[in-house]
Amino acid sequence: MNQLQDDELHRQLVQECNDAIIFSDRQGVIRLWNKGAERMLGFTAEEALGRSLDIFIPENQRARHWEGYFRVMETGYTHYQTDLLAAPALRKDGTRISSEFSMTIIRDADGRVAGTAAVMRDVTAKWQKEKSLRARVAELEKELGQS
């Protein structure tokens, strides 16, 4: 493939991915918001670009998020490059969802941390199913304990 084709391949891979792909700079300002992020979180790219990540971080999670985020910006390291992070997220309509995501540290031409990219997936249905199964197991264990 020539360079133009590579650039188009990369653009489409990011923009058309069903998972949310979000890039934010060192200050936590959204600089890339793909179609998967639009579907998952309900904000259009026009609504999200240039805004803080706070638009989808639940208020009670923000202090913890920013503490970790700025530590990653300073150290250039996160174990969430290989491990999934589970965290709640807020959709534009206020609906709270469960998400899992991995992070990639993005560096500029000089090797300095420029920001981070997250690849996120809505796992709300999976989480609810697991919660129901755990409740059912607990119920059955209680019944067995009474017999």
N, CA and C atoms as an extended XYZ file, in Angstrom:
441
Properties=species:S:1:pos:R:3:atomname:S:1:resname:S:1:resid:I:1 pbc="F F F"
N         0.834       -1.192        0.000 N   MET     1
C         0.000        0.000        0.000 CA  MET     1
C         0.870        1.244        0.000 C   MET     1
N         0.456        2.248       -0.708 N   ASN     2
C         1.201        3.506       -0.644 CA  ASN     2
C         0.741        4.311        0.572 C   ASN     2
N         1.417        5.423        0.848 N   GLN     3
C         1.134        6.216        2.057 CA  GLN     3
C        -0.305        6.697        2.119 C   GLN     3
N        -0.840        7.166        0.993 N   LEU     4
C        -2.221        7.642        0.976 CA  LEU     4
C        -3.167        6.514        1.380 C   LEU     4
N        -2.930        5.334        0.853 N   GLN     5
C        -3.782        4.208        1.205 CA  GLN     5
C        -3.629        3.844        2.683 C   GLN     5
N        -2.396        3.889        3.206 N   ASP     6
C        -2.186        3.602        4.627 CA  ASP     6
C        -2.938        4.606        5.488 C   ASP     6
N        -2.843        5.884        5.148 N   ASP     7
C        -3.542        6.914        5.915 CA  ASP     7
C        -5.048        6.685        5.876 C   ASP     7
N        -5.585        6.336        4.728 N   GLU     8
C        -7.023        6.091        4.607 CA  GLU     8
C        -7.419        4.841        5.389 C   GLU     8
N        -6.600        3.812        5.340 N   LEU     9
C        -6.861        2.595        6.116 CA  LEU     9
C        -6.928        2.936        7.603 C   LEU     9
N        -5.955        3.691        8.094 N   HIS    10
C        -5.921        4.056        9.513 CA  HIS    10
C        -7.120        4.919        9.890 C   HIS    10
N        -7.459        5.868        9.045 N   ARG    11
C        -8.604        6.741        9.312 CA  ARG    11
C        -9.884        5.922        9.429 C   ARG    11
N       -10.103        5.032        8.462 N   GLN    12
C       -11.326        4.231        8.490 CA  GLN    12
C       -11.332        3.251        9.656 C   GLN    12
N       -10.197        2.676        9.952 N   LEU    13
C       -10.114        1.740       11.078 CA  LEU    13
C       -10.552        2.420       12.364 C   LEU    13
N       -10.081        3.637       12.595 N   VAL    14
C       -10.446        4.372       13.807 CA  VAL    14
C       -11.890        4.847       13.738 C   VAL    14
N       -12.264        5.518       12.667 N   GLN    15
C       -13.594        6.138       12.592 CA  GLN    15
C       -14.729        5.128       12.541 C   GLN    15
N       -14.550        4.017       11.872 N   GLU    16
C       -15.642        3.065       11.675 CA  GLU    16
C       -15.698        1.958       12.719 C   GLU    16
N       -14.744        1.910       13.620 N   CYS    17
C       -14.708        0.869       14.657 CA  CYS    17
C       -15.972        0.946       15.512 C   CYS    17
N       -16.551       -0.202       15.834 N   ASN    18
C       -17.748       -0.239       16.684 CA  ASN    18
C       -17.441        0.131       18.131 C   ASN    18
N       -16.221       -0.121       18.578 N   ASP    19
C       -15.822        0.307       19.916 CA  ASP    19
C       -15.583        1.810       19.900 C   ASP    19
N       -15.762        2.443       21.043 N   ALA    20
C       -15.460        3.863       21.161 CA  ALA    20
C       -13.946        4.031       21.185 C   ALA    20
N       -13.435        4.928       20.355 N   ILE    21
C       -12.018        5.281       20.383 CA  ILE    21
C       -11.951        6.781       20.633 C   ILE    21
N       -11.290        7.122       21.730 N   ILE    22
C       -11.242        8.514       22.179 CA  ILE    22
C        -9.789        8.869       22.472 C   ILE    22
N        -9.326        9.975       21.912 N   PHE    23
C        -7.994       10.485       22.243 CA  PHE    23
C        -8.166       11.804       22.966 C   PHE    23
N        -7.449       11.941       24.082 N   SER    24
C        -7.454       13.205       24.828 CA  SER    24
C        -6.017       13.644       25.048 C   SER    24
N        -5.813       14.955       25.042 N   ASP    25
C        -4.473       15.507       25.209 CA  ASP    25
C        -4.058       15.487       26.686 C   ASP    25
N        -2.902       16.066       26.971 N   ARG    26
C        -2.351       16.053       28.339 CA  ARG    26
C        -3.282       16.684       29.359 C   ARG    26
N        -4.113       17.624       28.936 N   GLN    27
C        -5.037       18.301       29.852 CA  GLN    27
C        -6.381       17.578       29.954 C   GLN    27
N        -6.556       16.478       29.222 N   GLY    28
C        -7.819       15.749       29.273 CA  GLY    28
C        -8.881       16.332       28.362 C   GLY    28
N        -8.457       17.068       27.337 N   VAL    29
C        -9.383       17.624       26.359 CA  VAL    29
C        -9.507       16.641       25.202 C   VAL    29
N       -10.733       16.354       24.813 N   ILE    30
C       -11.000       15.374       23.752 CA  ILE    30
C       -10.575       15.944       22.408 C   ILE    30
N        -9.720       15.184       21.704 N   ARG    31
C        -9.206       15.602       20.393 CA  ARG    31
C        -9.625       14.636       19.285 C   ARG    31
N       -10.059       13.437       19.642 N   LEU    32
C       -10.559       12.472       18.662 CA  LEU    32
C       -11.735       11.741       19.284 C   LEU    32
N       -12.799       11.594       18.524 N   TRP    33
C       -14.044       10.973       19.004 CA  TRP    33
C       -14.636       10.255       17.808 C   TRP    33
N       -14.577        8.930       17.789 N   ASN    34
C       -15.014        8.195       16.598 CA  ASN    34
C       -16.511        7.897       16.624 C   ASN    34
N       -16.968        7.235       15.566 N   LYS    35
C       -18.398        6.902       15.456 CA  LYS    35
C       -18.833        5.933       16.548 C   LYS    35
N       -17.938        5.036       16.963 N   GLY    36
C       -18.258        4.128       18.064 CA  GLY    36
C       -18.528        4.893       19.354 C   GLY    36
N       -17.768        5.960       19.595 N   ALA    37
C       -17.994        6.798       20.782 CA  ALA    37
C       -19.330        7.521       20.664 C   ALA    37
N       -19.656        7.976       19.452 N   GLU    38
C       -20.953        8.622       19.241 CA  GLU    38
C       -22.087        7.665       19.591 C   GLU    38
N       -22.008        6.430       19.089 N   ARG    39
C       -23.075        5.443       19.351 CA  ARG    39
C       -23.140        5.077       20.833 C   ARG    39
N       -21.989        4.849       21.432 N   MET    40
C       -21.954        4.373       22.811 CA  MET    40
C       -22.361        5.454       23.810 C   MET    40
N       -21.878        6.676       23.613 N   LEU    41
C       -22.065        7.712       24.619 CA  LEU    41
C       -23.075        8.782       24.236 C   LEU    41
N       -23.489        8.799       22.976 N   GLY    42
C       -24.578        9.682       22.567 CA  GLY    42
C       -24.182       11.088       22.161 C   GLY    42
N       -22.941       11.476       22.353 N   PHE    43
C       -22.473       12.797       21.930 CA  PHE    43
C       -21.923       12.694       20.517 C   PHE    43
N       -22.262       13.633       19.655 N   THR    44
C       -21.641       13.671       18.338 CA  THR    44
C       -20.198       14.126       18.501 C   THR    44
N       -19.393       13.900       17.472 N   ALA    45
C       -18.008       14.370       17.512 CA  ALA    45
C       -17.978       15.885       17.713 C   ALA    45
N       -18.882       16.602       17.047 N   GLU    46
C       -18.918       18.055       17.179 CA  GLU    46
C       -19.193       18.484       18.621 C   GLU    46
N       -20.010       17.716       19.332 N   GLU    47
C       -20.324       18.035       20.727 CA  GLU    47
C       -19.179       17.682       21.675 C   GLU    47
N       -18.399       16.658       21.324 N   ALA    48
C       -17.360       16.162       22.227 CA  ALA    48
C       -15.998       16.809       22.006 C   ALA    48
N       -15.637       17.058       20.763 N   LEU    49
C       -14.301       17.577       20.475 CA  LEU    49
C       -14.082       18.936       21.148 C   LEU    49
N       -12.918       19.068       21.785 N   GLY    50
C       -12.584       20.314       22.474 CA  GLY    50
C       -13.114       20.403       23.890 C   GLY    50
N       -13.865       19.381       24.328 N   ARG    51
C       -14.416       19.389       25.687 CA  ARG    51
C       -13.630       18.438       26.582 C   ARG    51
N       -13.813       18.586       27.860 N   SER    52
C       -13.164       17.735       28.853 CA  SER    52
C       -13.771       16.333       28.834 C   SER    52
N       -12.963       15.374       29.239 N   LEU    53
C       -13.453       13.999       29.411 CA  LEU    53
C       -14.593       13.936       30.428 C   LEU    53
N       -14.739       14.969       31.240 N   ASP    54
C       -15.807       15.021       32.242 CA  ASP    54
C       -17.195       14.851       31.631 C   ASP    54
N       -17.346       15.064       30.315 N   ILE    55
C       -18.685       14.942       29.727 CA  ILE    55
C       -19.254       13.537       29.891 C   ILE    55
N       -18.385       12.524       30.048 N   PHE    56
C       -18.917       11.165       30.229 CA  PHE    56
C       -18.407       10.470       31.494 C   PHE    56
N       -17.686       11.185       32.332 N   ILE    57
C       -17.220       10.611       33.598 CA  ILE    57
C       -18.208       10.999       34.694 C   ILE    57
N       -18.792       10.007       35.388 N   PRO    58
C       -19.721       10.337       36.481 CA  PRO    58
C       -19.033       11.247       37.510 C   PRO    58
N       -19.776       12.205       38.020 N   GLU    59
C       -19.215       13.209       38.925 CA  GLU    59
C       -18.493       12.583       40.110 C   GLU    59
N       -19.061       11.512       40.671 N   ASN    60
C       -18.437       10.896       41.849 CA  ASN    60
C       -17.149       10.133       41.509 C   ASN    60
N       -16.826        9.993       40.240 N   GLN    61
C       -15.612        9.297       39.807 CA  GLN    61
C       -14.517       10.265       39.348 C   GLN    61
N       -14.848       11.533       39.206 N   ARG    62
C       -13.934       12.476       38.551 CA  ARG    62
C       -12.627       12.696       39.305 C   ARG    62
N       -12.671       12.904       40.608 N   ALA    63
C       -11.434       13.165       41.361 CA  ALA    63
C       -10.463       11.994       41.200 C   ALA    63
N       -10.961       10.801       41.349 N   ARG    64
C       -10.118        9.611       41.203 CA  ARG    64
C        -9.579        9.508       39.776 C   ARG    64
N       -10.453        9.764       38.790 N   HIS    65
C       -10.036        9.702       37.389 CA  HIS    65
C        -8.883       10.667       37.124 C   HIS    65
N        -9.056       11.939       37.523 N   TRP    66
C        -8.049       12.944       37.205 CA  TRP    66
C        -6.742       12.691       37.932 C   TRP    66
N        -6.806       12.168       39.134 N   GLU    67
C        -5.578       11.823       39.861 CA  GLU    67
C        -4.781       10.804       39.048 C   GLU    67
N        -5.452        9.755       38.602 N   GLY    68
C        -4.784        8.737       37.796 CA  GLY    68
C        -4.358        9.253       36.434 C   GLY    68
N        -5.198       10.055       35.816 N   TYR    69
C        -4.911       10.571       34.470 CA  TYR    69
C        -3.637       11.410       34.470 C   TYR    69
N        -3.546       12.340       35.401 N   PHE    70
C        -2.371       13.215       35.434 CA  PHE    70
C        -1.108       12.465       35.858 C   PHE    70
N        -1.260       11.420       36.660 N   ARG    71
C        -0.114       10.579       37.002 CA  ARG    71
C         0.411        9.898       35.727 C   ARG    71
N        -0.506        9.397       34.891 N   VAL    72
C        -0.112        8.781       33.621 CA  VAL    72
C         0.561        9.807       32.711 C   VAL    72
N         0.037       11.025       32.676 N   MET    73
C         0.635       12.071       31.826 CA  MET    73
C         2.064       12.386       32.284 C   MET    73
N         2.301       12.342       33.597 N   GLU    74
C         3.633       12.638       34.133 CA  GLU    74
C         4.602       11.466       33.972 C   GLU    74
N         4.123       10.252       34.240 N   THR    75
C         5.015        9.090       34.222 CA  THR    75
C         5.132        8.447       32.850 C   THR    75
N         4.108        8.623       32.013 N   GLY    76
C         4.112        7.957       30.708 CA  GLY    76
C         3.857        6.470       30.812 C   GLY    76
N         3.274        6.051       31.926 N   TYR    77
C         3.022        4.617       32.141 CA  TYR    77
C         1.631        4.384       32.698 C   TYR    77
N         0.996        3.331       32.193 N   THR    78
C        -0.237        2.814       32.787 CA  THR    78
C        -0.295        1.321       32.557 C   THR    78
N        -0.702        0.571       33.566 N   HIS    79
C        -0.838       -0.869       33.359 CA  HIS    79
C        -2.106       -1.188       32.574 C   HIS    79
N        -2.929       -0.175       32.295 N   TYR    80
C        -4.140       -0.393       31.501 CA  TYR    80
C        -3.835       -0.457       30.008 C   TYR    80
N        -2.541       -0.433       29.654 N   GLN    81
C        -2.174       -0.715       28.272 CA  GLN    81
C        -2.352       -2.203       27.998 C   GLN    81
N        -2.229       -3.023       29.039 N   THR    82
C        -2.377       -4.466       28.873 CA  THR    82
C        -3.567       -5.019       29.648 C   THR    82
N        -3.960       -4.358       30.723 N   ASP    83
C        -5.109       -4.794       31.523 CA  ASP    83
C        -6.320       -3.933       31.184 C   ASP    83
N        -7.495       -4.529       31.233 N   LEU    84
C        -8.716       -3.760       31.025 CA  LEU    84
C        -9.099       -3.036       32.312 C   LEU    84
N        -9.574       -1.827       32.155 N   LEU    85
C       -10.097       -1.058       33.275 CA  LEU    85
C       -11.612       -1.052       33.154 C   LEU    85
N       -12.294       -1.377       34.214 N   ALA    86
C       -13.758       -1.308       34.246 CA  ALA    86
C       -14.140       -0.034       34.975 C   ALA    86
N       -15.013        0.754       34.348 N   ALA    87
C       -15.433        2.015       34.967 CA  ALA    87
C       -16.804        2.405       34.446 C   ALA    87
N       -17.594        3.058       35.284 N   PRO    88
C       -18.883        3.543       34.802 CA  PRO    88
C       -18.673        4.743       33.876 C   PRO    88
N       -19.633        4.953       33.008 N   ALA    89
C       -19.614        6.114       32.111 CA  ALA    89
C       -21.034        6.651       32.017 C   ALA    89
N       -21.132        7.915       31.648 N   LEU    90
C       -22.446        8.545       31.473 CA  LEU    90
C       -22.701        8.836       30.004 C   LEU    90
N       -23.877        8.457       29.555 N   ARG    91
C       -24.302        8.816       28.208 CA  ARG    91
C       -24.835       10.253       28.230 C   ARG    91
N       -24.970       10.841       27.066 N   LYS    92
C       -25.466       12.214       26.952 CA  LYS    92
C       -26.818       12.375       27.639 C   LYS    92
N       -27.667       11.340       27.570 N   ASP    93
C       -28.995       11.423       28.176 CA  ASP    93
C       -28.984       11.185       29.690 C   ASP    93
N       -27.795       11.008       30.271 N   GLY    94
C       -27.675       10.813       31.712 CA  GLY    94
C       -27.685        9.357       32.141 C   GLY    94
N       -27.930        8.443       31.210 N   THR    95
C       -27.916        7.021       31.516 CA  THR    95
C       -26.507        6.595       31.906 C   THR    95
N       -26.421        5.860       32.992 N   ARG    96
C       -25.125        5.336       33.446 CA  ARG    96
C       -24.922        3.964       32.824 C   ARG    96
N       -23.744        3.739       32.246 N   ILE    97
C       -23.426        2.441       31.653 CA  ILE    97
C       -22.148        1.902       32.273 C   ILE    97
N       -21.933        0.620       32.092 N   SER    98
C       -20.684       -0.004       32.519 CA  SER    98
C       -19.787       -0.107       31.294 C   SER    98
N       -18.524        0.268       31.456 N   SER    99
C       -17.601        0.186       30.333 CA  SER    99
C       -16.320       -0.512       30.760 C   SER    99
N       -15.656       -1.065       29.772 N   GLU   100
C       -14.308       -1.597       29.940 CA  GLU   100
C       -13.468       -0.958       28.864 C   GLU   100
N       -12.224       -0.621       29.214 N   PHE   101
C       -11.369       -0.015       28.198 CA  PHE   101
C        -9.899       -0.268       28.465 C   PHE   101
N        -9.143       -0.173       27.395 N   SER   102
C        -7.691       -0.204       27.486 CA  SER   102
C        -7.189        1.163       27.050 C   SER   102
N        -5.967        1.463       27.431 N   MET   103
C        -5.394        2.773       27.115 CA  MET   103
C        -4.092        2.594       26.344 C   MET   103
N        -3.821        3.560       25.487 N   THR   104
C        -2.553        3.626       24.768 CA  THR   104
C        -1.971        5.009       24.993 C   THR   104
N        -0.726        5.063       25.434 N   ILE   105
C        -0.046        6.339       25.615 CA  ILE   105
C         0.413        6.807       24.231 C   ILE   105
N         0.074        8.033       23.879 N   ILE   106
C         0.471        8.609       22.599 CA  ILE   106
C         1.588        9.617       22.866 C   ILE   106
N         2.661        9.496       22.112 N   ARG   107
C         3.824       10.376       22.289 CA  ARG   107
C         4.036       11.240       21.053 C   ARG   107
N         4.589       12.436       21.275 N   ASP   108
C         4.888       13.318       20.145 CA  ASP   108
C         6.213       12.897       19.506 C   ASP   108
N         6.645       13.639       18.489 N   ALA   109
C         7.857       13.297       17.742 CA  ALA   109
C         9.106       13.291       18.622 C   ALA   109
N         9.070       14.033       19.731 N   ASP   110
C        10.211       14.084       20.657 CA  ASP   110
C        10.124       13.038       21.770 C   ASP   110
N         9.087       12.203       21.725 N   GLY   111
C         8.938       11.155       22.719 CA  GLY   111
C         8.200       11.565       23.974 C   GLY   111
N         7.752       12.818       24.039 N   ARG   112
C         7.000       13.288       25.211 CA  ARG   112
C         5.553       12.806       25.118 C   ARG   112
N         4.949       12.559       26.263 N   VAL   113
C         3.549       12.141       26.299 CA  VAL   113
C         2.681       13.273       25.771 C   VAL   113
N         1.895       12.967       24.735 N   ALA   114
C         0.999       13.960       24.138 CA  ALA   114
C        -0.424       13.786       24.636 C   ALA   114
N        -0.724       12.589       25.110 N   GLY   115
C        -2.066       12.294       25.583 CA  GLY   115
C        -2.270       10.796       25.619 C   GLY   115
N        -3.518       10.409       25.671 N   THR   116
C        -3.837        8.989       25.742 CA  THR   116
C        -5.054        8.677       24.891 C   THR   116
N        -5.036        7.492       24.327 N   ALA   117
C        -6.184        7.000       23.574 CA  ALA   117
C        -6.808        5.859       24.368 C   ALA   117
N        -8.124        5.841       24.408 N   ALA   118
C        -8.848        4.763       25.074 CA  ALA   118
C        -9.717        4.067       24.043 C   ALA   118
N        -9.735        2.754       24.116 N   VAL   119
C       -10.652        1.952       23.309 CA  VAL   119
C       -11.642        1.367       24.302 C   VAL   119
N       -12.902        1.828       24.191 N   MET   120
C       -13.930        1.511       25.180 CA  MET   120
C       -15.032        0.644       24.587 C   MET   120
N       -15.598       -0.188       25.444 N   ARG   121
C       -16.729       -1.026       25.049 CA  ARG   121
C       -17.783       -0.967       26.152 C   ARG   121
N       -19.039       -0.885       25.739 N   ASP   122
C       -20.168       -0.910       26.674 CA  ASP   122
C       -20.402       -2.366       27.076 C   ASP   122
N       -20.230       -2.657       28.359 N   VAL   123
C       -20.420       -4.022       28.860 CA  VAL   123
C       -21.580       -4.083       29.848 C   VAL   123
N       -22.500       -3.136       29.740 N   THR   124
C       -23.623       -3.061       30.670 CA  THR   124
C       -24.444       -4.343       30.672 C   THR   124
N       -24.798       -4.855       29.503 N   ALA   125
C       -25.622       -6.068       29.420 CA  ALA   125
C       -24.899       -7.262       30.041 C   ALA   125
N       -23.613       -7.386       29.763 N   LYS   126
C       -22.812       -8.483       30.339 CA  LYS   126
C       -22.766       -8.350       31.858 C   LYS   126
N       -22.535       -7.125       32.349 N   TRP   127
C       -22.454       -6.901       33.787 CA  TRP   127
C       -23.785       -7.217       34.462 C   TRP   127
N       -24.907       -6.794       33.858 N   GLN   128
C       -26.227       -7.063       34.436 CA  GLN   128
C       -26.523       -8.558       34.465 C   GLN   128
N       -26.123       -9.266       33.412 N   LYS   129
C       -26.326      -10.712       33.367 CA  LYS   129
C       -25.527      -11.396       34.471 C   LYS   129
N       -24.273      -10.989       34.641 N   GLU   130
C       -23.441      -11.565       35.693 CA  GLU   130
C       -24.008      -11.254       37.077 C   GLU   130
N       -24.521      -10.050       37.257 N   LYS   131
C       -25.125       -9.659       38.531 CA  LYS   131
C       -26.341      -10.536       38.820 C   LYS   131
N       -27.169      -10.773       37.818 N   SER   132
C       -28.348      -11.634       37.987 CA  SER   132
C       -27.944      -13.059       38.323 C   SER   132
N       -26.906      -13.561       37.658 N   LEU   133
C       -26.432      -14.917       37.939 CA  LEU   133
C       -25.894      -15.028       39.366 C   LEU   133
N       -25.150      -14.011       39.806 N   ARG   134
C       -24.633      -14.031       41.188 CA  ARG   134
C       -25.775      -14.014       42.202 C   ARG   134
N       -26.804      -13.218       41.912 N   ALA   135
C       -27.961      -13.151       42.808 CA  ALA   135
C       -28.672      -14.507       42.852 C   ALA   135
N       -28.795      -15.142       41.697 N   ARG   136
C       -29.471      -16.455       41.630 CA  ARG   136
C       -28.671      -17.514       42.382 C   ARG   136
N       -27.343      -17.482       42.241 N   VAL   137
C       -26.487      -18.430       42.963 CA  VAL   137
C       -26.636      -18.208       44.462 C   VAL   137
N       -26.625      -16.958       44.897 N   ALA   138
C       -26.786      -16.657       46.322 CA  ALA   138
C       -28.137      -17.145       46.828 C   ALA   138
N       -29.179      -16.973       46.028 N   GLU   139
C       -30.526      -17.428       46.385 CA  GLU   139
C       -30.556      -18.952       46.534 C   GLU   139
N       -29.930      -19.647       45.570 N   LEU   140
C       -29.900      -21.114       45.630 CA  LEU   140
C       -29.079      -21.598       46.819 C   LEU   140
N       -27.969      -20.933       47.106 N   GLU   141
C       -27.169      -21.320       48.260 CA  GLU   141
C       -27.931      -21.127       49.558 C   GLU   141
N       -28.720      -20.075       49.615 N   LYS   142
C       -29.532      -19.814       50.800 CA  LYS   142
C       -30.583      -20.906       50.967 C   LYS   142
N       -31.233      -21.294       49.854 N   GLU   143
C       -32.232      -22.369       49.891 CA  GLU   143
C       -31.606      -23.676       50.328 C   GLU   143
N       -30.424      -23.981       49.806 N   LEU   144
C       -29.737      -25.221       50.203 CA  LEU   144
C       -29.361      -25.216       51.675 C   LEU   144
N       -28.991      -24.056       52.164 N   GLY   145
C       -28.619      -23.921       53.583 CA  GLY   145
C       -29.794      -24.097       54.517 C   GLY   145
N       -31.015      -23.832       54.019 N   GLN   146
C       -32.218      -23.965       54.854 CA  GLN   146
C       -32.779      -25.371       54.841 C   GLN   146
N       -32.351      -26.193       53.884 N   SER   147
C       -32.935      -27.553       53.832 CA  SER   147
C       -32.234      -28.534       54.715 C   SER   147
